Amino acid sequence: MSYTVSQLLTQDITFQPLEIKGWVRGFRSNRFIALNDGSTINNIQCVVDFENTDEAILKRITTGAAVHIKGELVESQGKGQKVEIQVSSIEILGDSDPEEYPIQPKKHTFEFLRENAHLRTRTNTFSAVMRLRSSLSFAIHKYFNENGFYYMHTPIITGSDAEGAGEMFRVSSLDAKNPPLDDHGNVDYKKDFFGKETNLTVSGQLEAETFAMSLGKVYTFGPTFRAENSNTSRHLSEFWMIEPEVAFMDLAGNMDLAEDFMKSVLRYVLEHNLEDLEFLNKRLLDEEKTKPQAQRSEMSLIEKIKFVVDNNFKRVSYTEAIDILKNSKPNKKKKFNYIIEEWGADLQSEHERFLVEKHFKCPVILFDYPANIKAFYMRLNEDGKTVRAMDILFPGIGEMVGGSQREERLDVLKEKMKALDIPEEELWWYLDLRKYGTAVHSGFGLGFERLVMFATGMGNIRDVIPYPRTPQNAEF
C-alpha cells in the first residue's frame, strides 16, 4: 500500500509492507536516505541495504532525486526518529544531476531562493510557509461558508479605480507601436477591445457591494494588482485580497465580524499546522539571537498568534489614538521616525505597533478616521470631518485589516465624488445602489499575503507568495 510521509509518522502501521514516493533531502554513509514528500515538515529515514543494492543505483541517490521506495516500517534503532523504513527495493524516478541541483543541504539566502522559486519549496522553510498559506486559505473559505456568506468572483478586468490611486495596469489589445488616435491626438480607446480604457483591478469591493445589496452577505477572495513602483519588503504588484461585504451592518457590526474572523482563521492554523509553526517559531528565535538586544522581538511567532487569538481587541477612536501618540515618550523624545504633531496625521507602522505592543498590549481597532485620508466610499460622520472607517492593528506588523461602513446616502456620495473629480458616469451602477433600496452596509479588506506574513513570521512579502511579481520581475 502507498503512504505519505505524514501518514507513516502519525499512524500505527509498523511491520507492514508499504510503498512511498518522495524527494531525497539527504543521503549519508551510502545507507541512510532522508525522504520528504511535502506532506509534513518532517523527513522519514529510509535505510538502504547497500550490500544488496546495485552500485549504479546508489550513485544516483542524490539530493533532489525523486525515488519510489518499497519496504517495511519498523521501529528505529537510531536516535532522532521513532520509526524508519527498511528498504527492500528502490527505483530512481527520472534524472537528477547532483552537481547542478541548486538546493543543496546547506543554508541558502532568501534572495538566492527567490531566484530559484520553482525549487524553493523543497526547503523546510518554504514548504512550511506554503502549507500554512494553504491552510489559511481553507480556513477563510470555511469561516465564511459556516457563517452564511456567498463567495463572489468579481471582475479582474475593470473600467473603474476603486481606491482612486491611479496606479493600475492597463489592459489593451491595441497595437502598442501604432495605436489609433482620436481628433485630439490621444489614444482612441473606443477602438480598443472593450471600447473603453480598462485596467487590472485593485479591489473587488465595489462589485461585491452590488451583490451584498441583494444577497445579504458575500465575500471575494481573488487576485488584485497595483502598478506601484515600490521595491519594499511589504509591496507586491500582484497579490490576493479577502473582501467581505454585508448589508444592514453598521461599523460596530463590521468590527465584530472582523475580530471574530481573524481569531477564527488564526486559531485554525494553531490547531492544524502546529508542527510547521513550531519549526518557523524556532527559525525566528534563532534569527533573533543574532540581533542586538534592542532590536529583538518581545514575543515569539506562536506567542504573537496567541496574542491575537486570546485577547479582546481594544476599540479606540482615531482622535484618542492621536492624543496617546502625541503624549507618548517616543514622540516627545523624537524617537519616532514620523513625529505626531497634530490631528489629521496619517499613522505609520511605528505608531500602530506602539499602540498595540506598548500602550494597550492587545490588538487594537482604530475607528473614525479623518475623511481626507480615507477613500470616497466611506460613510461620513455627523461631524463632517471623520468617516466610519476602521483599521485593525496587530503586533509586529501594524495594520492588518482596513474597512468601513459604506456611504449609503446618494447626495453625500455624489458630493464626495465631485470633490475628488470622480466622474459619475464611470460609477453610475455604484450610484444606482443608493437610488434603489439603499441601506446601511459595511465591509473590510484583508491582504492575504500580509496575513501569511504574520502567521509565518516571514519578513519579506515576496517569500509568502509562490511567484512574486514586483517591479522589473515577472520570472516564472
Secondary structure, DSSP 8 states (H G I E B T S, - for coil): -B--HHHHHHS--TTSEEEEEEEEEEEETTTEEEEE-SSSS--EEEE--GGGS-HHHHHH--TT-EEEEEEEEEE-SSSS-SEEEEEEEEEEES---TTT-S--SS---HHHHHHTTTTGGGSHHHHHHHHHHHHHHHHHHHHHHHTT-EEE---SEESS-TTS-----EE--S-SSS--B-TTSSB-GGGSTTSS-EEE-S-SHHHHHHHHHHHSEEEEEEEEE------STT--SEEEEEEEEEET--HHHHHHHHHHHHHHHHHHHHHH-HHHHHHHHHHHHHHHTTS-GGGS-SS-HHHHHHHHHHS--EEEEHHHHHHHHHTSHHHHTT-SSS---STT----HHHHHIIIIIIISS-EEEEEEEGGGS-TTB-B-TTSSEEEEEEEEETTTEEEEEEEEB---HHHHHHHHHHTT--GGGGHHHHHHHHSS---EEEEEEEHHHHHHHHH--S-GGGSSSS--BTTB---
